[in-house]
Amino acid sequence: MTATATATSAPSAIRVAIAGASGRMGHMLIDAVLASPDLRLTGALDAAGNPSLGTDAGAFLGKPTGVVVTADVGQALANADVLIDFTRPEGTLAHLAVAAEKGVGVVIGTTGFSDAQKAQIAQAAEKTAVVFSPNMSVGVNVTFKLLEMAAKALQDGGYDIEIIEAHHKHKVDAPSGTALKMGEVIAAAQGTKLADRAVYERYGDTGARVDGSIGFATVRGGDIVGDHTVLFAGDGERIEIAHKSSSRAGYAKGSLRAARYLAQHKRGLHSMYDVLGLNS
């Protein structure tokens, strides 16, 4: 580690590795870590064949860090306390397996996991501490709490529920993990399961809306970072609870809060509710 990289880091700084280091979110996370005096960048990971391999992780900022981007998970985690991972499900699970063996905590912001893959995450959390959330934004997690409150209060009022989400044209999964989490929060608050109520597609002669269903609508285009709106539509009124992201900075800030939280835990599966103290 060069003097440049450590000059702004506290002696007991939390050592952080970033997966997907050359991506948009990876760049945002690296910038945020370097700007945080209580954190220190010690690892940068990306997929084999990525053009950034072998380069300094701070090159895009013009800030030499002494941390080289590597495809070797063991190397990236060698000096890390926490790995922050916003990649793809298969890659995240491979990284998590190595982190669990090394006792490195993992912040997972990746979306698109199957139920079987989520079970793998829970299993790995028996060996190391994991914060797993479909959205690391503090604002989004506060929105989840508001939705929980609204769903309980409006349960018997005949309100139809629709979840509308919009993201950039490069996003590969739909509905977004955040939209699905919103549906899960609402369903759980009403003592039901999303799988029994979700409607993901409407086309042609669909018939009247089924009472109690939770509908999803997906928009993909341009550079939309992430917009989510939940509509509670009743007779004579409607309530909209929305969160809109104008940059990925919110995800990065929440991820760093999660990393600090994990530094105080050895194992277990945690959520952003735990990080933010919203479970109470």
Secondary structure, DSSP 8 states (H G I E B T S, - for coil): --HHHHTTS-TT-EEEEEESTTSHHHHHHHHHHHT-TTEEEEEEE--TT-TTTTSBTTGGGT---S-BEES-HHHHHTT-SEEEE-S-HHHHHHHHHHHHHHT-EEEE------HHHHHHHHHHTTTSEEEE-S---HHHHHHHHHHHHHHHHTTTTT-EEEEEEEE-TT--SSS-HHHHHHHHHHHHHTT--GGGTEE----SS--S--TT-EEEEEEE-TT--EEEEEEEEETTEEEEEEEEESSTHHHHHHHHHHHHHHTT-SSEEE-HHHHHT---
